[in-house]
Amino acid sequence: MKASFFGLFLLLLLSVQVACAQQKKDSPSTAKSAKTEQEIIQLSKKKWQWMADKKADSLATLFDDKAVFVHMGGSWGKEQEVSIIKSGGIHYKKADIHQVSVNIIGSTAILLNKITLLAVVGGNEVTNEFEVTEVYVQQKGGWKLGSLSFTKLMTP
């Protein structure tokens, strides 16, 4: 009986040591990941502000040349998105962000935003609830936006 309690105690002690060692091993990576997630969240917020301010040149620098944009009315590339913002075809007046999450996979960051978007589209002011997917790719010069997709939500 003593032997089984002693064995159980040793097993418990070993489990605790392995768990602590694993936690210490993961800590620097976790801290780096959290820092990267915050960097992406701030970059996304800056992007929404640039869109509201119609800063097409800043957005053109952020958008990768192969970036794709998916809207309710269609999808297109970087050149057309920048042109639409510059001309006022779509004016992203204000994005109220309700929820945000980031997943890092290698050198790719996937950000999900639940937003209420106030925009002017074709001269009409509209408000829509969206789940927005932003995909960022890390390159030598920093992060570039590779995809921006709007999914209209049916519930607030």
N, C-alpha and C positions, 0 to 999 in steps of 0.2 A: 504494500500500500504506500509506504514511504517512497519507494522507488518511482511509482507512477506520479505521485505529487511532485517529486523532485524533477522528473522528466517533463512534466507539464510546466513547471516553473522555468526550466531551462528553455523550453520551446517559446514561452511567452517572452522571456528576456531576449532571446535571439530575434524574435519578431519585432520587438521594439527597437533593437539596434539596427536592423535592416531598414525599418521605416524611417528612422532618424537619418541614417546614411543616405537613403534615397531622397529625403527632403533636402538635405544639405547639397546633394548633387544637383537637384533640380532648381535650387534657389537662384543662382546667377542667370540661368536661362529664363526663368519665370520673371525675374526683374527686368531683363532685357525685353522680353515679350510685352510686359506691361508698359514699358517706356515706348516701344514701337506702336502699340495700340493707341496710346495717348497722342503720339505724333500724327497718326493717321486721322484720329478724331479731330484734332486741331486743323489739319490740312483740309478736311472735309468742311469744317465750319468756315474756314477762309474761302473755300471754293464757293459756298452758298452766298457769302458776302460779296465776292467778286461778281457773281451772277446777278445779284440784286443791284450792284453798282454799275453793271454793264462793262466791266473791265475785261473786254475781249482779249486784249494783249496778254494780260496775266493768265487768263484761262488757256489761251493758245500755248503758252509755255508749259502749263500744267498737263494739258492733254497730250497723250502720245499721238504720234502721226497716224498710227493704225487704230486709234480709239473708235469705239462704236457707241452710239447713243440711241436708246430705245424709248420712244415716247408713245402716248396713246394714239397719235396720228401717223406713226411710222418709225423707221430707223434710218440712220445715216451716219456719216463719218465726221471727223474733226472739222474739216473745212466748212461743211454746211452748218454744223452746230455753232461755230464761232461766228459765221456770217449771220445766222439767225439772231444771235445775241446782239451783235453789233448793230444790226438794222432795226432791232426792236420787234422783230417778228414774234418772239417770245420774250417777255420781260419777267424774269423770276423776281418779283417784288420782295417777297418775304417767305422764308421757309422756317416754320416753327417746328423744331425738332422735339419729338416726344420720347423717343427711345432710340438708342444707338448701341450697336455691338460690332466688334471687330474680330475676325479670325485671321491669323497669320499662317500661311502655308508656304514655307520656304521663303522666296523673295516676292511673294504675292500676298496682298492684304485685301480681304473682302469685308467691306463695311456695309452694314444694313442700318438704314434710318427709317423710322416711322415718322412721317411729317405731315403737317398741314401746309400746303403750298398755295400762296396767294400769287397769282400771275396774271399778266395781260397777254392774251393770245388772240391775234388778229383783231386787236382793238377792243376786245371784250375782257373785262376783269372776271376771273374765275377763281374759285377756291376748291381744292381737291385734297382728299386724304390719299397718301401714297406710302407704299413700302418702296424705298429706293435702294437699289443695289449699286454700290460703287466698288470697282475693282482697281486696285493700285498695284503697279509693278515697280519694284525697286531697280533702279538703273544707276549707272555711275554718277550722274548728276543729282540723284535723289529719287523721290517717288514721282511716278507719272500715272495719270488716270488712264486706264485702258478701256473701261466700260462704265457707262452710267445708264441704268435702266429704271424706269418708273412703272410700278405696278399699282393700279388704282385699287384702293380698298373700298369695300362696299359698306363697312361699318366704321364709325368714328373711332 
